[in-house]
Amino acid sequence: MKKFFGAGNTEAATQFHESESTAEDTDSSNTGRREMVHVVLRDIMRKHGIPSDWLECRVLSGQTRQQRPGMHVQFIVLNGEEQLLGYIHAFQDSFWRELERYDSRARDWLFSVAWQFEGPAKDGMGKMPVFRGWDEEAQSPDTQPSELDTRPPEGHEDELKSDLEQLFAIRDAALSEPPPAAHAPPAKPRP
C-alpha cells in the first residue's frame, strides 16, 4: 500500500508546473530545453513536409519525487490526423533522434512524449470494434487492406524482351560514339 500511495522509494509520477515559462523557469536549464524541443519539432515538421498548422507542442515542466527536474512533451494534433495517424510512431522516433543530436542526454530530462487529438474524430476513425473484436483474427471488411495482385501480367515476356533489347541497343550506340573534343582548336577561317 505504501508504494501505491507514494510512501516508498519507487520513482513515481512527476509534479507538473505551468506550461508557459515563469520567472522561476527562466533561470533554469528547462528554458533552453523547452526552446530546443520547439526548434526540433519545427525542424522535423519541415523535414517531413508536415504543415505547421497540423501540430502544436505543449511542454510541461516537472520533477520526480527525487526532485530531478525535467519535462513532458505533448503533441497536439489539430489537423491532418488521417494522414498522420499511420506515421505517429515514425514521427516520434524522428523527434527523439533529432533531439538526441542536440542533447545526447535528452532521455534523462524528457520524461515522456504524449499525443492529443483535438476535436471530434473524423468519419470512419471514431468507431471502436465490438467487445470480441480484439481477439478475432479476421478484421471487418472496411478495415482490412485490399488484396493486390503483385505478380506481373502474363504473356508480356516477348514485349518486355524486345523493349530491353531496344534500350540496350540505344545504350550501346551512345557508348560507341567518341566523346566530343573538349579542347579542340578553333577552325581556321578560309580566305
Secondary structure as UniProt FT lines:
FT   HELIX           2..5
FT   STRAND          15..16
FT   HELIX           23..26
FT   HELIX           30..47
FT   TURN            48..49
FT   TURN            52..53
FT   STRAND          55..63
FT   TURN            65..66
FT   STRAND          69..77
FT   HELIX           81..84
FT   HELIX           85..87
FT   HELIX           88..102
FT   TURN            104..105
FT   HELIX           106..109
FT   STRAND          110..117
FT   TURN            123..125
FT   HELIX           131..134
FT   TURN            141..143
FT   TURN            154..155
FT   HELIX           157..176
FT   TURN            182..183
//
